[in-house]
């Protein structure tokens, strides 16, 4: 396999990961704009390929079209990765997982409309997007390391640390999705207290919101601890240090955005930025896990 071919695939896969990141955040924007049912039918929108637009209809229609073209791009990437026999053993399972999850995502997108934004379906659709992104980040790192064994970093402590943080960030994103889909964003008024109490009564939306806050505190401490460990670990390379530093900056921004949302009554722009920060932290953890694990 020529180095130039690998480099082209690597760049193309980087674009794929960027498109998936944009698509997930665009989906968050659709949700925050209450545009999820602006196209009440599927796969058409208001019975047309190109419907008459207002802001909400355009957002939902645009989200669907971007998802469709990302699916086409995924097929093209699968062809160019798997057309070479020497790549199939290394990448076939990853590509199949990616495309299989993408098909499930398409089904969940359809069901989101059919089930009238049922909270469980909306949350599953969000997490499905995270998983598709996760698998494609793995392909990205594998291509980055292809033919360059010097990029392999084997360290049990780093592997364990990034794995734990990956699980925590995914769980926190799951809780955030539940808060959003159950409209619990303003269930706790005020900060740092919740409705005037340090430990409020747990019921319905208040419990959901408060557990999400607790998860945020745990994640801040965990990211800070991992960052300190990474910068003290002599085996940590520059790539893993950059990932850790980025995650630490993002978690501070996330905390600020979360507090700002409470005092601005879930401003849509702040909310979308908060979703982007959450996905950014998850992306850092996934890159870290793959960098210290994959060959």
N, C-alpha and C positions, 0 to 999 in steps of 0.2 A: 504494500500500500504506500503510494507516494506521499511525501510530506505535504505537498501542495494540495492534494485531494483531502487529506485529513484537516488541513487548515481551513479549506472551504466549508467542509462539513461543520467544523467547530464554529465558524462565524455564522453559518446558517442556523445552527442550533441555538446560538446566543440570541439571534433574532426571534426564534421560536419562543424562548423563555420570556423575552421582553413582551412579545405579543400576548402570551398567556397572562403575564402580570397585568398588562393594560386591560385585558378582557375581564379579569376578576374585579378590578377596581371600577371598570365601567358598569359591571353588574351591581356593585355597591351603589353607584350613582343612580342607577335605575330604581333601586329599592328606596334610596333616600328621597328621590323625587316622586315617590308613590306612582311610578309609571309602569309597574309590573303587569297591570291589566289594561294598559293603553291599547295593546293589540290583543283583543279577547279571543282570537282564533290562532291556530298554529298548523302548518308553517306559514300561512299567509298572514297578513296584518290588515284587519278590517276588510277581509276578502280580496285583497289586492297584493301584488308583488311590491308595488311602490304606492303606499297609501297617501292620502292628503295629510300633511304634517301640521302638528303643533309641537310644542317642546316635548311633552311627555311621549307622544306617539313616536317622534323622531328618536328619542333616547332608547325606547324599547326596540324599535325597528333596527336602529344602528347596532345595538348590542347583538341582535340575532344575526345580522349580516357579518359582523366581525367574527362571531363564533363560527359561522359557516366557512368563511375564508381561512380561519385558523385551522379548521378541520381539513380543508383542501391542502393547506401548507403542511400539515402533519402527514398526510398521505404522500406528498412529494418527498418529504424528508425520509419517510420510511422506505420509499423506493431507492433513493440514493444511498442510504445507509446499508440496506440489505441486498442491493444488487451485486455487491462484492462478496464472494464466498468466504473470504478470510475475515470478514466482519460479522457474518451471521452468528457464529457461536457466541461472540462477545456481546452482541447487541439485540439479537432477535427477541429475547424475552422482554427486554426493556421496551422495545418498540411496540410489541404486542400489548403489553400492559398499558402503555400510553394510549394507544388507539382504542383499546377496550374501554378504558375509563372515559375517554372522550365520547364514545357512543352512549355510555351510561349517562354522562352529563347532558347530552342532547335529549335523552328520554326524560331526565329530571327537569330540563327546561320546559319541555312540553307539558309535563305534569304540573309544574308550577302554575301554568295558565289554567290547565284543566281543573286543578284542585283549588282554584281561586286564592292563590298565595297562602296555602296551608302552611303553618309555621314549620312543621317537620320537613316538608318538601323543600321549602326555601332554604332551611339550614343545611339539609343534605346536599342541595345544589351548590351551596357555598363551599362546603367541605370537599365535595367532588372536584371543584376547581382547584383547591389546594393540592389535592392528591395528583391531579394531572400535572400541575406545575412541579410538584416534588419529583415525579418520575422523570420529567424532562430536564430538571436540574441534574439528576443523576447521569443522564445521557450526555449532558453538557460537560460534566467533570470527567467522564470516561473519555470523551473525545479530547479534552484538554490534556489528559495524561497519556493518550495513545502514543506509543513509541517513545515515551520519555519516562523511564523508570525513576529518574531523579526527583520527579514530582510526587512520588509516593511517600507519604508520611505515616509511619506506623507508630502509634503511641496510645496505649490503653487508656491512660487518664484523659487525654484529649477526646478520644473516641467516646468514652463514657459521659464526659461532661457535655459534649455537643448533642449526644443522643438524648440525654435527660432534658436539655433545654429545648430540643426539637419537639419532644412530647409535650412539655409545658406550654410552649408557644402555640402548638396545634390545639391543645385543650383550651387555652385562653381565647383563641380565635373562635372555637366552637361555642364557648360561653358568650362571646360577643355577638355571634350570629343569633344565638337564642334571645339575647337581650333585644336585638334589633327586630327579629321576626315576631317577638311577643310584645313589642312596643313598650319595653320596660326601661327605656333610656332615662325617663324622668321619674322613675319610681322612687329614687332616693334623691330628695332635694337637699342641696347644701353639700359642703365639703370642708373638712374631712369627715364630719358626722353625716349620718343618713337620717333625714327627717328629724334632726335635732338629737339623735341618739348615737352613741358610739357603737352599740350593738342592737340594731332594730329588731322588732318582732319579725320572724321569718314567715312570710306568707306570699304566695303568688309572685307578682312582679318584683316586689321589694326583695324577696329572697334571691331571685335570679340576678338582679342588679348588684346586690351586695356581695354575692359570691364572686361575681365578675370583678368587683373591686378588690376582693381579697386575692384573687388570682393575679391581678395586676401588681399588687405589692410583692407577692411571691416571685413573680417573674422579674421584677426590677432587681430584687436581691440576688436572684439566681444568675441573671446576666452580669451583674457587677462582680459576683464571685467568680464566674467563669473567666471574665476579662482579666481579673487579677491573677488567676491561675495561669492563663495563657501567657501573660507578659512575664511571669516568673519562670515559666517552663523553658528550659534551654533548647529543647527539641522543637519548639514551635517555630515554624518558618514565617516569613514575611506575609505570605498569603493568609495564613490562619490568624495572624495578628491584625491584619486589615479587616478581616471579617468580624473579629471580636470587637474592635474599635467601632466599626460601623453599627454593630448591634447595640453597643452601649449608648451611642449617640441617639439611635432610633428609640430606645426604650425611654430615654429622658424626654424626647419629643412626644412620644406616645402618652406619657404621664401628663405632660402639659396639655396636650390636646384633650385628653379625657376630662381633666378638671375644667378646661375652657368650655367643653360641651355642656357641662352641668349648669354653668352660669350663663350660657347663651341658648338654653332650651333646645339643645341638639341641632344647632345650626347645620344645614346640609353640607356646606363646604367643609366645615370642621369634621363632620362625620365621615365624609369620603376620605379626607386626609388621615383620619384615625384608622380607617380600613386599610389604606395604603401602608401606614406604619406597621400595622399588624402583619400584613403580608410581607413587608420588608424584613421584619425580625425573623419570621418563619423562613424566608429565603436565606438569610444569613446562617441560620442553624442548619438548614438542609445542605448548603454548600460546605459548611464545616464538617458535618457528618460524612459527606461523600469524599471530601478531600483527605480525611484521615482514615477512610475505610476502603475506598475503591482503588483498584489497580487498572 
